Amino acid sequence: MGRSYIFLALAIIFEIIATTFLKKSEEFSKFWPSVVTVIGYAAAFYFLSITLRQIPVGITYAIWSGVGIIFITLIGVVAFKQVPDLPAIIGIALIVVGVIVINVFSKMGTH
């Protein structure tokens, strides 16, 4: 099970990289950011698929998307000067709480 979380972490890292470079690709008009985007998403989905061998898809996706949203928002603030407003912050907080509730209280996972 521990290795599955390492693969999930790798999936999240590659997804964050890919999404960041998707913004930098300017609608796929810039070659190298576009290449990083495609490779990053391919790697993210590869590691995500490995994760699904051991961790249920609902749990996996909740963690993957929740952590990704948090980091992409932080990157948006720092790199792209995109400051979230109060409703966005509340929404992100609810996502974090949801991921915590699923992981701590759900019987669905194989923790």
Stockholm file with secondary structure:
# STOCKHOLM 1.0

chainA/1-111         MGRSYIFLALAIIFEIIATTFLKKSEEFSKFWPSVVTVIGYAAAFYFLSITLRQIPVGITYAIWSGVGIIFITLIGVVAFKQVPDLPAIIGIALIVVGVIVINVFSKMGTH
#=GR chainA/1-111 SS CHHHHHHHHHHHHHHHHHHHHHHHTTTTTSHHHHHHHHHHHHHHHHHHHHHTTTSCHHHHHHHHHHHHHHHHHHHHHHHHCCCCCHHHHHHHHHHHHHHHHHHHHCSSSCC
#=GC SS_cons         CHHHHHHHHHHHHHHHHHHHHHHHTTTTTSHHHHHHHHHHHHHHHHHHHHHTTTSCHHHHHHHHHHHHHHHHHHHHHHHHCCCCCHHHHHHHHHHHHHHHHHHHHCSSSCC
//
